[in-house]
Amino acid sequence: MSQHRRIRFTLMTLTVVTFLGIGVFLGRGWENKVSAETETFEDIKLFGQVLSLLQKDYVEPVKNKDLIYGAIKGMVSTLDPHSSFMTPDVYKEVQVDTKGEFGGLGLQVGVKDNRLVVIAPIEETPADKAGLKAGDWILKVDDQTTKDMNLADAVNKMRGPKGSKVNLLIGRDGEKEPMAFVIVRDVIRIQSVKSKVLEPGIGYIRLTQFQEQTAKDMQKAFAKLKEQKVRSLILDLRNNPGGLLSSAVEVSEQFLENGRLVVAIKGRDGKKDEYFASGSQNIDVPMIVLVNEGSASASEIVSGALQDWGRALVLGTQTFGKGSVQTILPLPDGSALRLTTAKYYTPKGRSIQNTGIDPDIVVKPFPVKEVKNVPSIREKDLERHLENETQVQGSSSTGAVPSSLKNGASESPENKPETAPSSKEESDLQLNKAVDLLKSWEIFKEYMGKPAPVQRAG
């Protein structure tokens, strides 16, 4: 064998050995990858066969788009309750929602036991004025049953132009028969920020949702309160269903020092994205945050961040417990996927998925007779909810009590008046408790600032 042929043979042998070595080393990985791809291909092949049979043998002609949309909805419905497929019309409505205006009834809804349930009506909307309440079951929408109905479809059916009517059949605990409601749709303009002075020195800001302009509107609201000499603040997040993550961060950073962690989100790959407060702290007065079972998602991000940093005292009842982040993924035909892509964590690393935020001081609302037996609906009650991997059995998620409010704060969930006060505001036990705590703090601070009394010898 010539030297040239020997060299070529050696190179070929090395090449073969090299590839054999790689094959042995990576064979298991290749085998797993090929196996997964084969399984996926077989599943897609099965889907194609079913689609072909429906097109060919179903008793009536069917549209391909309807079949594909139905298949996608069914596929996504196997995931958590906050993931959904949106048709082009529904996606347009969602885009409008973030602007704070849409046509509909004004309801926040969820799914429990395969039934549509009211989480909370939005204040001063047709649903609220008609008397719908948290915990009501929506049995039918315009004579169509809601059992097993996709959440996005149910919302879409209740949306519509101003002046049009919706017929709802409602089941309510304590009522023997379902109740029929005929509600006229209106343009739902959600004023996400409301403010006023409750008492001299005590300001009040209520956030109803987290929209694009919420942080800016809140900043303007506090500026007006400051002109009225407020020295402390109550931030009311009760029945706030959440909204934009960016808005929650922008709201939180107005209360926190620059560089403070607001929230961290972590996806399937374990990669963590952190959001920090930036800019100047605009609101630095002592404050109390009010929460309840209707405080969800972005509301829990804000209350959790302020609680973890000891910036505010959280008062009320346990929050909803939605600790997941949804990303809207537009599709080429104008439809979109709302997909749960991550979980969020408070600055101390707490996931509140299913557990919610535990208030520093538990104060239950006044037990008004007509709502006394209404069940609280939380994330853990929804079908296919995600689990909380950070939860330890028997542990509490309560954070630090701010040092500026520790003194004079006491828990009194059983301190309920015997008769119902006359006005709505007077009957708000949680709000009244917050006011009392802030007044106590002002008195305590003034007292501590005085010199100690001088004792004279007799």
N, C-alpha and C positions, 0 to 999 in steps of 0.2 A: 504494500500500500504506500502510495506516494505521501510525502510530507504534507502536501496541500490537502489531499483527501483525508489524512489523519486529523488535521486541524479542523476541517469541516465536520467530520464525524464527532470529534470531541465537543465542538460547539453545539451540535444538534443534540448530543447526549445530555449535555449540561442543561440545554433548554428544556428537554423532555423531563429531566429530573426536577428542574426548577418548577415547572408547571405541575408536576405530580405532587411535589412538596406543598405547593400552594393549595392544590386540590385537597390534600389530606388535612392541611391546617384549617382551611375555610369550608371544607365540605359540609360540615354540620350547619354553618350559617347559610350556605347556598341552599342546602336541602330545606331548611325552615322557610327561607324566602320563597323558593319555588313552590313549596307546599301551600303557603299562604296565598300566593298569586293564583295557584290552581284552584283553590277553594273559592276565592273571590270570582274567578272566571266562571266556575260552575254555578255560583249563585246568580250571577248576571245572566248566564245562559238560561237558567230557570225563569228569571223575571221576563226575559224575552219570549220564552215559550208561552207563559201565561198571557202576556200582552197580545201575542199573536192569536191565541185561542179566543180571547175576549173580542178582538176585532173580527174574527171569522165566524164564531158560533153564538155570540150573545144574541138574545131574542130581538133586540133593537139595535140600530146603528149607534155607535158611541164615538165621541171625539177623542183623538189621541191625546190632546192637551188635557182633557178632563181626567183621562186614565192616568197620565203621568203625574198630574198634580195630586190626584187621590193617592197614588203610590207614595209620593214624597211625603204627604201629610201623615200617612200611616207609618212610614219609616221614622219620621221625626217624633211621632207620638209615643214611641217606645223609650224616648229619652226622658230627662227630667221635665217637670211641669212648666219651666220657663223657656224651653226651647220650642220653636214652632216654625212652620213654613208660612210665608206670607205671599198671597197672590199680588199682582201689581196694584190692584185697588187698595188692598189692606196695607201694603208697604207705603203707598202715598199717604194714607191716613196716619201711619206711624211717624212719618217725616213731619207731618203737620203738628202732631202731638208735642214734639219738642219745642215748637214755637209757642205753645200755650193756648192754642185755639183749634177747636174742631167741632163738628156737628154731631150731637148725640144726647145721651141721657145724663152722663156724669157719674159713672159707676166704676169702682175698682173691683174686679172679679177674679176668682180663682176656681180651681177644680178640686173637689173632695168627694171620695167615694163615687167617682165617675159622674158627679153632678156639679152643675155650675152654682157657685156660692158667692154671695156678696161679701167682700172683705171690708169695704167701706164706701159709702156714697160720698161724693165730693160736695163740700158745703155750697149751699145756695144754687144748686143745679136742679133740673127737673126731677131727678131721682130722689134727691134730698127733700125737696118740697112735697113730693108725692108720698113720702113716709117710708121709703125703703130703708132697711136697717142692716147693720153688720150681722152676718149669720143667716140671713134670708137665703132660701134655696130658690134659684130661678129654674122652674120646672119646664116652662115653655116660653119661646119667643115667637110671637105671631103664629101661634098654634103648632109650631114645630118643637118637638121635644128636644131638650138639651142633653139628655143622657148620652154619654159617649161622644158628645159634640166637641170638636177641636176648639180650644180656647180662642184662637185667633178668629175662627169662623163665628163664634158666639159674639165676640166683640164687634166684628164687622156687621153682624145682623142688627146690633143695637145702635150702630152709627147711621147717620143719614142726614139729609138736609133739614134745616130749621123749618118747623111747622108740621112736619110729618109725624105720624103717630106710631107708637109701638105698643103692642099688647103683651103684657107679661103675666104669667101665672106663677104666683109666689107661694112657697111653702114656708111656714114660720113655726118654730118650736113653741108649743103652748096653744097653737091654733089647730082645731080639729079638721077644718077644711082649707084647701088652698084658696088664696085670695087673688082676685083679678085686678090688675092695674092697667089703665090706659094712660100712657104718658106721652106728652107732646115733646118731640125733640127741639132742642134749642142750640144756638151757637155757644159752646162751652168755652168761655174765656176764663182761663184759670189765672187769677191774680195770685201769683205764688208767694207774695210777701204782703203781710198786713201788720200794722204796728200802731201802738198807742201808748199813752202814759196811764198806768193803772192807778198809781198813788204818787204823791210827791217823791221824786227821786227814783222811782221804780219804773223802768221801761219794759215793754212787751213787744216781741216780734214773733209772728207766726209764719212758718213756711209750710205751704200746702203741697208743693212739689219742687223738684230740682230741675229747672229749665235753663235755657241758655243765658237768660238775663237775671236769674235769681240772685247771684252774688252781687251784681251791680245794684239791683233794686234794694237788697238788704243793706248795703253800704249807705245808700241814700236815706233809707228809713232810719238807720241809727244816727246819721248826721242830724236829722230833724229832732230825734229824741234827745240828742246831746244838747241841742239848742234850748230844750226845755229842762235842762239841768238834771238829767237822769244820772244816778250814781251806781246803779245796778241793773241787771237785765234778766228777763225770763225769755228763753228761746223755746217756743212751742213747736215740737215736731210730732205731736200726736196725730194719728191717722194720715200721716204723710207717707205715701206709698213708695217714694223714691224718685228716680229719674236718672239724669245724666251723671256718670262718674266724675267727669270734669267739673261739673257744677258743685258736687259734694266736696271736692278738693278745694275749689275756689272759696266756698263758704267757710270751710274749716280753717283755712289759712288766715282768715280775717281775725280769728280768735287766738291763733298760735304764733309763737315767736318764729322768726325766720330760721329755716333749716330743720324745723321739727318734722318728723315723719308723720304723715297723715294716714296713709293706708298703703299696704303692699298687696299686690295681686300675684297669684302663682297659678300657672297653667299645667297642662298634662305633662309637659316635658320637665317640670320642676323649676323652670327659670322664673326668677322673681323680679317683678318690676315694682319700684318704690316711688311714691309720690310725696314730695316734701313741700312744706309751706315756703313760699317765696314772697319777697316784698316785705312791707311793714305790717305790723300787727295793728289793725285799725280799732279793734274793740278790746279794751283791756280792763273792763269793769268786772266786779264779781258777778257771777251768773249761775242760773239754774236752767237745766234743759229738761223739758217735759216730754215723756215718751209713754206709749201704750202699745197694745198688741197690734195696732194699725200702723205703727212706725216701722218701715221696712227699707231694706237695701241702702240707698244713699243716706236715709235718715240714721241708719245704724252705723254707717261709716262716720258721720259727723259726731254722733253721741259717743261712739266708741273711742274716737280720737281724743275728744275733749275729756272723757273719763280717764283714759289711760295716762294722759299728761297732767291730771289733777287740775285741769283748767276750769271745770264746771262740775257742779253737783247734778247728778242725773236722778230725776224724781218721777215716779209714776208706777207703771206695771211693766212686766217683761215684754220686750219688743217682738216683732214678727219672726225674726230669725232667718232672713234671706241673705246668705253670705256668698252668693255667686254673682259672677259678672257675665252679662250677655253681650255678644258682639253681633251686629247686623252685617250680614255678608250679601251684598247685592248680586243678583244673577243676571245673565245676559238679556232675558226677556222682560225685565222690569220687576220680576218677583224677587224675593229675598229670603234668606234664612236668618232667624234670630236664634243664635246658638250659644249655649253656655260654654264659655271657653276658659274660665278661670274661677278661682275662689279668692275672696279678699280677706285680709287679715289686719287687725288693729295694730297700732304701734307696738304693743306688747306681744304680738304674735298670736293673738286670739282669733280663731275662726268662730263666727257666731252662727254658722249654718245649723239650723234646727234649734239652737239654744237661745239665740237672741242676746240682747244686752240686758243684764240684770241691773235694775236701778240701785243707786246707793241708798235711797230711801224709798221703800215701797208704800205707795198711797193709792188705794183703790178708788175708782170714781164713785160718786154718790149713787147708791142703789135705787135709782128711780124705778118705780114699779113696773112700767111698761117695758123696760129693757133689762130687768133684773136677771132673767133666765136666758138671755141671748148668749150662745156659746162663743168663745173666742176662737177664731180661726188663725192658725199660725202655719209657718212653713212646714213643720213636722207633720201637719195634718194633711198636706197635699199629696196626691198620688205621685209615686216615683221620685220623691225628693232625694237630693244628694245627702250623704251622711257627713258628719263632722269628725274628721280624723284627729282633731286636737282635743276632743272632749274627753275628760276623765270622769269616770263615774263618781257622782257625789260632789264634784267640784263646782265652784261658782265662778262666773265670769265678771264679777264685780271688780271695778278698778279702784283707783285711789280717790279718796275724797279730797277736794281742794282744800289746802290749809286755810284759805281765806273764809271757808264756810263750815269748817269742822265744829267750831264752838257754837252752841245753841241749836244744832241740828239734831233732831230726834225722830225716830220712826214711830208712826202712830197709825197703822192701817185700820185699826178698829175704832178710831176716834171719829164716829159718824153722828151727825145730828139726828135727833129723833123725828123731826118733821122736815119736809122738803121746803127749802127757801123759795121765795116767790120768783126771783128772776133767774135766767139761765146762768149768768155769770156768778151770782151768789151761790148757785147749786154746784159749782165746779170746785169740788173738794181739793183736787190736785193743784189747781191754780191758786186757790186760797192758801193752801199749805206753803206753796212756793213764796207767795207774798209775805206770809208770816215769818218764814225763815230769813228772807232778805231784810225785813224790818228788824228782826232780832239781831242780825249781824250788824246793822247800822248802830243800834243801841249799844251792843256789846263793844264795838270798835270805839264809839264815843266815850264809853265808860272807861275802857282801857287806856285811853289817851289822857285821862285826868290824873293829876298827882295824887298819891296816896294821902289819906287824911293824917294830920299831925296829932299825935297823942301827947297831951301835956300832963306833967306830974301833978298830983293833987296836993 
